[in-house]
Amino acid sequence: MDQPIDLVLPWVDSNDPEWREQKNFYESQQAIIKEGNSEIRYQNWDNLQYVFRGIEKFMPWVNRVFFVTCGQKPDWLNEKCEKLVLIDHSDYIPPKYLPTFNSNVIEMNYFRIPELSENFILFNDDLFPVSPIEEEYYFLNDKPCAEAIETHFTLKGEMNIQMLYSAINNMVLINKYFDKKKVLKENWEKWLSPVYGERVKQNIELLYWQNFESFVYPHEAKPIKKSILAEIWNKEYDLMDKFSCNKFRSYSDFTQQLITIWQICSGEFVPHKFKGKFFETDLDNCYEIADIIKAQKVPILSLNESTVTDFEEVKNVITSALDSILPDRSMFEYEDEYGCNRKTNT
């Protein structure tokens, strides 16, 4: 029998004055990389309830939702929901890494959550399920689904782009533990799977490269094996330990992408093509995003933050679209004053 599939959802309330004061204090103690720690990352869209509604309506097979915060929670969150597990950073992250404002540290320590199932989906609060998603979209026969698509590493951007360094760090470890020729020989049918469509040509073009350079990484929720994350820590404890001390995103970070690529290179995955859509939201595309939501054209949307000059208009357009397909309160929300848990007015 397939194992249950949990979902992990991290969140922070950037309007919390205590959190803000603590963050400001630690920022004053060290030089931080502005690009990787922009205030845009903490902008409050007030749409978390639609993430939960989407999970309930379009992913009903999810076993439990692990809601990970630094002790915060929205007022409307129903703590008594049987499918909800509240996790404080201090419940699983070692004290020497806390407090942390680094999402990479938060995610790369998930294997320490005792109750979390072996198979889980690494989610985020900017991911919105907008149409039905089958369990097999993420796991099939207990194996994570993944796109094994190689690509060239693009050394583009200013030297302060933290994510560029993290991507390099990931690939250094991958090439340390996996021999490309051996990996491809043992799993050639997965690397040349027709499910990838035209992109399979990239793998063919890079067949003769001696090492793995980089991988295509869709902006979607990721299926993760808890044991794989633990394996990475067991093999490279010193590196994982050192980077986990980074209270903000830093050049020595590793990211969740390392887990996915490790799973791919181990051969324990199912070839898959992700069908979600990614946007950096702004006034120019918010109406397009709203149309996609209302028509439910894709299974899931990733709506990343960007510098939005008309933030309230963009926010209202997207919120209205989400409410049009997800108007009812979910089991994760408190009942209203009349004892009804279904109410179209948010």
Secondary structure, DSSP 8 states (H G I E B T S, - for coil): ----EEEEEE---TT-HHHHHHHHHHHHTS---TGGG-GGGG---S-HHHHHHHHHHH-TT---EEEEESS---TTB-TT-TTEEEEEHHHHS-GGG-S---HHHHHHTGGG-TTS-SEEEE--TTEEE-S---GGGTEETTEEEE---EE-----S-TT-HHHHHHHHHHHHHHHH--HHHHHHHTHHHHT-GGGGGGHHHHHHTTT-SS--EE---SS-EEEEHHHHHHHHHHSHHHHHHHTT-SS--TT---THHHHHHHHHHT-SEE-----EEEE--TTTHHHHHHHHHHT-SSEEEEE----TTHHHHHHHHHHHHHHH--S--TTB---TTS-S--S--
